[in-house]
Amino acid sequence: MNLNIYLITDDKYFKGRDLLETIEKAIKGGVTAVQYRFKDKTTREMYEELLRVRELTRRYGVDLVVNDRVDLALAVEADGVHVGKEDLPPEAVRKVVGDKLYVGYTANSLEELKRAQELPVDYIGFGSIYPTNTKENYKLVGLEALKEAVRISQKPIVCIGGIMPYRVAEVVKAGCRNLAISAGILGFEDVEKAASEIKRAYKNTLKQLMLLGQI
């Protein structure tokens, strides 16, 4: 499970774009995992696309995670599945997938994060760290809450929400090592360049922290 630079797909960023070509460019730029997240497609469309995305991610050694759909994640032999509060509960997901897939879960507050420690999940998506256009009904938690989340969580934290290339240093300094990004990569015309800028900022910040003896 390598979720350091974790690309989240979204319907609006693929209008007029080739799905595979765009994801491949993002991977070439430095993405380490791809979450397939679409809301406006049929199950059949998603299954057929996922088969191709699975082939692509395998070729590059990048993880594939499916949002919400446990059935599709199993059908295409994804690496993981991510569920939220409105989806199948993590306990039920674990019963279905066993140890075939890792399971991610969303927490939108420190209280939810604390409760999630008891769930059979492998990582917790925490946010929104900054204002975002990707989700309409999101809860803003902010940078200070992220620092506290990293401190108290026994499970890996994936920070999400409004993480743009120029904000990477801030979240890494806050202790987050796994960055979920949608607009920060897909919102740019040159997705490869955007991903590579995020990767460079991520590595440079870690290097600085090491030199300062902070990690």
Secondary structure as the mmCIF struct_conf table of DSSP 4:
data_model
#
loop_
_struct_conf.conf_type_id
_struct_conf.id
_struct_conf.beg_label_comp_id
_struct_conf.beg_label_asym_id
_struct_conf.beg_label_seq_id
_struct_conf.end_label_comp_id
_struct_conf.end_label_asym_id
_struct_conf.end_label_seq_id
BEND BEND1 ASN A 4 ASN A 4
STRN STRN1 ILE A 5 ILE A 8
HELX_RH_3T_P HELX_RH_3T_P1 ASP A 11 PHE A 14
TURN_TY1_P TURN_TY1_P1 LYS A 15 GLY A 16
BEND BEND2 ARG A 17 ARG A 17
HELX_RH_AL_P HELX_RH_AL_P1 LEU A 19 GLY A 29
TURN_TY1_P TURN_TY1_P2 GLY A 30 GLY A 30
STRN STRN2 ALA A 33 TYR A 36
BEND BEND3 LYS A 39 LYS A 41
HELX_RH_AL_P HELX_RH_AL_P2 THR A 43 TYR A 60
TURN_TY1_P TURN_TY1_P3 GLY A 61 GLY A 61
STRN STRN3 ASP A 63 ASN A 67
BEND BEND4 ASP A 68 ASP A 68
HELX_RH_AL_P HELX_RH_AL_P3 VAL A 70 ALA A 75
TURN_TY1_P TURN_TY1_P4 VAL A 76 GLU A 77
BEND BEND5 ASP A 79 ASP A 79
STRN STRN4 GLY A 80 VAL A 83
TURN_TY1_P TURN_TY1_P5 LYS A 85 GLU A 86
BEND BEND6 ASP A 87 LEU A 88
HELX_RH_AL_P HELX_RH_AL_P4 PRO A 90 VAL A 97
TURN_TY1_P TURN_TY1_P6 GLY A 98 ASP A 99
BEND BEND7 LYS A 100 LEU A 101
STRN STRN5 TYR A 102 ALA A 107
BEND BEND8 SER A 109 SER A 109
HELX_RH_AL_P HELX_RH_AL_P5 LEU A 110 ALA A 116
TURN_TY1_P TURN_TY1_P7 GLN A 117 GLU A 118
BEND BEND9 LEU A 119 PRO A 120
BEND BEND10 ASP A 122 ASP A 122
STRN STRN6 TYR A 123 GLY A 127
BEND BEND11 ILE A 129 TYR A 130
BEND BEND12 ASN A 133 THR A 134
BEND BEND13 GLU A 136 ASN A 137
HELX_RH_AL_P HELX_RH_AL_P6 LEU A 143 ILE A 152
BEND BEND14 GLN A 154 LYS A 155
STRN STRN7 ILE A 157 ILE A 160
BEND BEND15 GLY A 161 GLY A 162
HELX_RH_3T_P HELX_RH_3T_P2 PRO A 165 ARG A 167
HELX_RH_AL_P HELX_RH_AL_P7 VAL A 168 LYS A 173
TURN_TY1_P TURN_TY1_P8 ALA A 174 GLY A 175
STRN STRN8 ASN A 178 ILE A 181
BEND BEND16 SER A 182 SER A 182
HELX_RH_AL_P HELX_RH_AL_P8 ALA A 183 LEU A 186
TURN_TY1_P TURN_TY1_P9 GLY A 187 GLY A 187
BEND BEND17 PHE A 188 GLU A 189
HELX_RH_AL_P HELX_RH_AL_P9 VAL A 191 LEU A 211
TURN_TY1_P TURN_TY1_P10 LEU A 212 GLY A 213
#
